[in-house]
Amino acid sequence: MIFIDRSIPRGVADAVKRLRDDVRWLEDEFPHDVPDEEWLAVAGQRGWLVITHDRKIRTRPGERRAIMENGVGCFIMTYRQDLKKDEIVALISSTLEEMERRFEATPRPFIYTVSKGGEFREYARRPSS
């Protein structure tokens, strides 16, 4: 399943859902006020591909720990807030196939950033033992 965090507007998630039937937005699955650590744990345990725009998720200790401890595969869209809804939909749509490829090929947990231009950069991964 493709799981879109609330940091990406509902309208964007709804548009992506019209393209794919395996997409869920945060509030489709959880109450509005669910802590990030809680939904991240569930996403990792259920093997969901996570898409977010919350760049601070990679540096907040509790959220980063939830990603690493629960095997989350997380893609952070790093566009600026001035993008229009259709531009965000186009960005997600144009990079989703590559997200899925990396999600399958990269051992979890991991965090990739995805730029406005569609460039992927590995941000973090659990070190190999």
C-alpha positions as CSV (number, residue, x, y, z in Angstrom):
1,M,0.0,0.0,0.0
2,I,1.0,3.6,-0.7
3,F,0.5,5.7,2.5
4,I,0.5,9.5,2.2
5,D,1.1,11.5,5.3
6,R,-1.1,14.5,6.3
7,S,1.7,16.9,5.4
8,I,0.6,16.4,1.9
9,P,-2.9,17.9,1.4
10,R,-5.9,15.7,1.2
11,G,-6.8,17.0,-2.2
12,V,-3.4,15.7,-3.5
13,A,-3.9,12.3,-1.9
14,D,-7.5,12.1,-3.3
15,A,-6.1,12.8,-6.8
16,V,-3.5,10.2,-6.5
17,K,-6.1,7.8,-5.2
18,R,-8.1,8.3,-8.4
19,L,-5.0,7.0,-10.3
20,R,-4.4,4.0,-8.0
21,D,-6.6,1.9,-5.8
22,D,-3.8,1.1,-3.3
23,V,-3.3,4.6,-2.0
24,R,-4.4,5.8,1.5
25,W,-4.1,9.2,3.2
26,L,-3.3,9.3,6.9
27,E,-6.8,10.2,8.0
28,D,-8.3,7.3,6.0
29,E,-6.6,5.0,8.5
30,F,-6.0,7.0,11.7
31,P,-7.6,9.8,13.7
32,H,-6.4,13.4,12.8
33,D,-4.4,13.7,16.0
34,V,-2.5,10.4,15.8
35,P,1.2,10.9,16.8
36,D,3.6,10.5,14.0
37,E,5.5,7.8,16.0
38,E,2.3,5.7,16.2
39,W,1.4,5.7,12.5
40,L,5.0,5.3,11.5
41,A,5.2,2.1,13.6
42,V,2.0,0.7,12.0
43,A,3.2,1.6,8.5
44,G,6.5,-0.2,9.1
45,Q,4.8,-3.3,10.6
46,R,2.4,-3.5,7.7
47,G,5.0,-2.9,5.0
48,W,3.5,0.3,3.6
49,L,5.5,2.7,1.3
50,V,5.3,6.1,3.1
51,I,5.2,9.4,1.2
52,T,5.5,12.6,3.3
53,H,6.4,16.3,2.9
54,D,7.4,16.6,6.6
55,R,11.2,17.2,6.2
56,K,11.6,17.3,10.0
57,I,10.5,13.7,10.3
58,R,14.1,12.7,9.5
59,T,15.6,14.7,12.4
60,R,13.0,14.4,15.2
61,P,14.4,11.7,17.5
62,G,11.1,9.9,18.2
63,E,10.0,9.9,14.6
64,R,13.4,8.8,13.2
65,R,13.5,6.0,15.9
66,A,10.0,4.9,14.8
67,I,11.2,4.7,11.2
68,M,14.4,2.8,12.1
69,E,12.8,0.4,14.7
70,N,9.8,-0.5,12.6
71,G,11.4,-1.0,9.2
72,V,9.7,1.9,7.4
73,G,10.5,2.8,3.8
74,C,10.0,6.6,3.7
75,F,10.1,9.0,0.8
76,I,10.2,12.7,1.7
77,M,9.1,15.1,-1.0
78,T,11.3,18.2,-0.6
79,Y,9.3,20.7,-2.8
80,R,8.6,24.1,-1.4
81,Q,5.1,25.0,-0.2
82,D,4.4,27.2,-3.3
83,L,3.6,24.3,-5.6
84,K,0.0,24.0,-6.7
85,K,-2.0,20.9,-6.1
86,D,-1.8,19.6,-9.7
87,E,2.0,20.1,-9.6
88,I,2.3,18.0,-6.4
89,V,0.1,15.3,-7.9
90,A,2.3,15.3,-11.1
91,L,5.5,15.1,-9.0
92,I,4.2,12.1,-7.0
93,S,2.7,10.4,-10.1
94,S,5.9,10.8,-12.1
95,T,8.2,9.5,-9.3
96,L,5.9,6.8,-7.8
97,E,7.2,4.0,-10.1
98,E,10.8,4.7,-9.0
99,M,9.6,4.9,-5.3
100,E,8.1,1.5,-5.7
101,R,11.3,0.1,-7.3
102,R,13.5,1.5,-4.6
103,F,11.0,0.3,-1.9
104,E,11.3,-3.2,-3.2
105,A,15.1,-3.1,-3.8
106,T,16.3,-1.2,-0.7
107,P,16.5,-3.0,2.6
108,R,14.3,-1.2,5.1
109,P,14.4,0.9,7.1
110,F,15.4,3.8,4.8
111,I,14.6,7.4,4.1
112,Y,15.0,8.9,0.6
113,T,14.4,12.5,-0.3
114,V,12.7,13.3,-3.6
115,S,13.3,16.8,-5.1
116,K,10.9,18.9,-7.1
117,G,12.9,17.8,-10.2
118,G,12.3,14.1,-9.3
119,E,15.9,13.4,-8.1
120,F,16.2,10.8,-5.4
121,R,18.8,11.0,-2.6
122,E,19.3,8.4,0.1
123,Y,19.2,10.2,3.4
124,A,19.4,7.4,5.9
125,R,19.4,3.6,6.2
126,R,20.1,1.3,9.1
127,P,23.8,0.4,9.0
128,S,24.6,-3.1,7.9
129,S,25.5,-5.4,10.7
